[in-house]
Amino acid sequence: MKKGVTDFYNLAYQWIIIHGPKILIAVIVFFIGEWIIRILRKWSRRFFVAPRFEQVRPFLDGLISVILQILLVLLLMQIVGIQLTLFAAVVASFGVAAGLALSGTLQNFASGVLILLLRPYKIGDNIVTQSQEGTVSSIQLFYTVVVSYDNKTIIVPNSKLSNEVIINLSRKGTRRIDIELKFNYGIDANQIKKIIDDTILSSKNLLTNPVHRIVISTLEPDGYRLLINVWANAHGFNDTKYELQEKIMQALKQAGIKLPGM
């Protein structure tokens, strides 16, 4: 019995002599690593304080924390002498399986992060995407919510938005209204231009800069086409266009000028 206890103490002593310094170093590295992680997280929070990171800030903070903690654990395992070959194989296999199962979801996730960082559009912008037009009401990590002008909720996966064309209708703040009217050659073009010009100048919702333009765009066998270009605010664009068209039609009717089909 005494010999067994002695052998146990000898083995324990040898184990401590061999592995003790590694464990001590690992403990010291652990506390130093945690201190460094806290400093790095403080720096990252200062970097992500910009408004463009507002929606993704909690996610990025958590992601950075997890990555740093994993790196610290791997470093400690290396210091202690734990073989990482099997661990790496298990992680790699899990990563491949998860990647195959969640390829679409991960693509949407990566696209959502890029959208939140690069900001091709923001909440409140009017956009056209996937043949849908509406106002962006929410930007999530996996999808974007667009509300159409007739109040339909359209949920678009972020991968579609990051890989295909997006038309941002309101980013510049202004848009051009284009209206084309057709008249026969018996109607004086200068008279029509004067009527339309007065109508545009009397409209309060239209912009004076850039200056509007009224030109003959096309000559056809049975008449000519008049093109009207005038600028308006991007928000409320459709309402402004409809109102202008109605005013032009009424002004021409009052002047005794008939449009084709009227």
DAPEDA-V783380 format. One record per pair of residues at least 4 apart in sequence whose ideal C-beta (glycine too) atoms are under 7 Angstrom apart, sorted by the first residue. I is the first residue (numbers start at 1). J is the second residue. Records with the same first field share a line. If there is no record, write none. Layout:
I = J ; J
This chain:
1 = 5
2 = 6
3 = 7
4 = 8
5 = 9
6 = 10
7 = 11
8 = 12
9 = 13
10 = 14
11 = 15
12 = 16
13 = 17
14 = 18
15 = 19
16 = 20
19 = 23
20 = 24
21 = 25
22 = 26 ; 79 ; 80 ; 81
23 = 27 ; 80
24 = 28
25 = 29 ; 79
26 = 30 ; 76 ; 79 ; 80
27 = 31
28 = 32
29 = 33 ; 75 ; 76 ; 79
30 = 34 ; 76
31 = 35
32 = 36
33 = 37 ; 72 ; 75
34 = 38
35 = 39
36 = 40
37 = 41 ; 68 ; 69 ; 72
38 = 42
39 = 43
40 = 44 ; 68
41 = 45 ; 61 ; 64 ; 65
42 = 46
43 = 47
44 = 48 ; 61 ; 64
45 = 49 ; 61
48 = 53 ; 57 ; 60
52 = 119
53 = 57 ; 60
55 = 116 ; 139
56 = 60 ; 113 ; 116
57 = 61
58 = 62
59 = 63 ; 141
60 = 64
61 = 65
62 = 66
63 = 67
64 = 68
65 = 69
66 = 70
67 = 71
68 = 72
69 = 73
70 = 74
71 = 75
72 = 76
73 = 77
74 = 78 ; 84
75 = 79
76 = 80
77 = 82 ; 84
78 = 84
84 = 88
85 = 89
86 = 90
87 = 91
88 = 92
89 = 93
90 = 94
91 = 95
92 = 96
93 = 97
94 = 98
95 = 99
96 = 100
97 = 101
98 = 102
99 = 103 ; 106
102 = 106
103 = 107
104 = 108
105 = 109 ; 142
106 = 110
107 = 111 ; 159
108 = 112 ; 142 ; 143 ; 157 ; 158 ; 159
109 = 113 ; 141 ; 142
110 = 114
111 = 115 ; 158 ; 159 ; 161 ; 162
112 = 116 ; 140 ; 141 ; 142 ; 158
113 = 117 ; 141
114 = 118 ; 162
115 = 120 ; 139 ; 158 ; 161 ; 162
116 = 139
120 = 166 ; 168
121 = 125 ; 127 ; 136 ; 166 ; 168
122 = 136
123 = 136 ; 137 ; 138 ; 139
124 = 135 ; 136
125 = 136 ; 168 ; 170 ; 171
126 = 135 ; 169 ; 170 ; 234
127 = 136 ; 146 ; 166 ; 167 ; 168 ; 169
128 = 133 ; 167 ; 169
129 = 156 ; 161 ; 166
130 = 156 ; 160
132 = 146 ; 148 ; 154
133 = 148 ; 149
134 = 146 ; 147 ; 148 ; 149 ; 154
135 = 146 ; 147
136 = 144 ; 146
137 = 145 ; 146 ; 147
138 = 145
139 = 144
140 = 144
142 = 158
143 = 155 ; 156 ; 157 ; 158
144 = 156 ; 158 ; 161
145 = 153 ; 155
146 = 154 ; 156
147 = 151 ; 153
148 = 152 ; 154
156 = 160 ; 161
158 = 162
159 = 163
160 = 164
161 = 166
169 = 175 ; 234
170 = 234 ; 235
172 = 234
173 = 234
174 = 207 ; 231 ; 232 ; 233 ; 234
175 = 232 ; 234 ; 237
176 = 229 ; 231
177 = 230 ; 232 ; 240 ; 241 ; 244
178 = 227 ; 229
179 = 228 ; 245
180 = 217 ; 225 ; 226 ; 227
181 = 225 ; 226 ; 259
182 = 223 ; 225 ; 260
183 = 187 ; 192 ; 223 ; 224 ; 226
184 = 222 ; 223
185 = 223 ; 224
187 = 192 ; 257
188 = 192
189 = 193 ; 216 ; 224 ; 226
190 = 194
191 = 195
192 = 196 ; 226 ; 257
193 = 197 ; 214
194 = 198
195 = 199 ; 251 ; 252 ; 255
196 = 200 ; 214 ; 228 ; 248
197 = 201 ; 214
198 = 202
199 = 203 ; 247 ; 248 ; 251
200 = 206 ; 212 ; 230
203 = 244 ; 247
205 = 232 ; 240 ; 243
206 = 230 ; 231 ; 232 ; 240 ; 244
207 = 231 ; 232
210 = 231
212 = 229 ; 230
213 = 229
214 = 226 ; 228
215 = 227
216 = 224 ; 226
217 = 225 ; 226 ; 227
218 = 224 ; 225
219 = 224
220 = 224 ; 225
232 = 237 ; 240
236 = 240
237 = 241
238 = 242
239 = 243
240 = 244
241 = 245
242 = 246
243 = 247
244 = 248
245 = 249
246 = 250
247 = 251
248 = 252
249 = 253
250 = 254
251 = 255
252 = 257 ; 259
258 = 262
